């Protein structure tokens, strides 16, 4: 069962921002960053730079995590 979203701060290109994700997404997001030998902020910046500006960062991260585990991202 999914728990309530948790808010964490990230730094993207020198600017702090807060992102709310469910704990399961935070865990998966951190695992992907470790697997890719990246800092969490660096991975968030990569996602932010490629997301559709119509989508919020939290939504873009969720979609990224889903795509990663479906095998759509290496």
C-alpha positions in Angstrom: 0.0 0.0 0.0 1.3 3.4 -0.9 2.0 5.8 1.9 1.6 9.6 1.9 4.1 11.6 -0.2 7.2 12.9 1.6 8.7 16.2 0.7 12.5 16.4 0.2 14.7 19.2 -1.0 16.8 18.9 -4.2 19.3 21.2 -5.7 19.0 21.7 -9.5 21.6 23.8 -11.2 22.3 25.7 -7.9 18.7 26.3 -7.0 16.9 24.5 -4.2 13.4 23.0 -4.9 11.1 20.7 -2.9 9.7 17.6 -4.4 6.9 15.4 -2.9 7.0 11.7 -3.8 5.7 8.6 -2.1 8.3 6.8 -0.1 8.4 3.9 -2.6 9.3 6.4 -5.4 12.0 8.0 -3.3 13.5 4.5 -2.6 13.4 3.6 -6.3 14.7 7.0 -7.3 17.7 6.6 -4.9 18.4 3.1 -6.1 18.4 4.2 -9.8 20.9 7.0 -8.9 23.2 4.6 -7.1 22.9 2.1 -9.9 23.9 4.8 -12.4 26.7 6.1 -10.1 25.0 9.5 -9.9 24.2 11.9 -7.1 20.5 12.2 -6.6 20.6 15.9 -7.5 22.4 15.1 -10.8 19.8 12.6 -11.8 17.0 15.0 -10.8 18.7 17.7 -13.0 18.9 15.3 -15.9 15.2 14.5 -15.6 14.3 18.2 -15.2 16.3 19.1 -18.3 14.4 16.5 -20.5 10.9 16.8 -19.1 7.9 18.3 -20.8 7.5 21.7 -19.3 3.8 21.0 -18.9 4.7 18.2 -16.4 5.8 18.9 -12.8 9.1 17.6 -11.6 7.5 15.1 -9.2 5.4 13.7 -12.1 8.5 13.5 -14.3 10.4 11.6 -11.7 7.6 9.1 -11.2 7.4 8.5 -15.0 11.2 8.2 -15.2 11.2 5.6 -12.4 8.3 3.7 -14.0 10.1 3.7 -17.4 13.4 2.7 -15.9 11.8 -0.4 -14.2 9.9 -1.3 -17.4 13.2 -1.4 -19.2 12.7 1.8 -21.2 15.8 3.5 -19.7 19.3 2.2 -19.4 
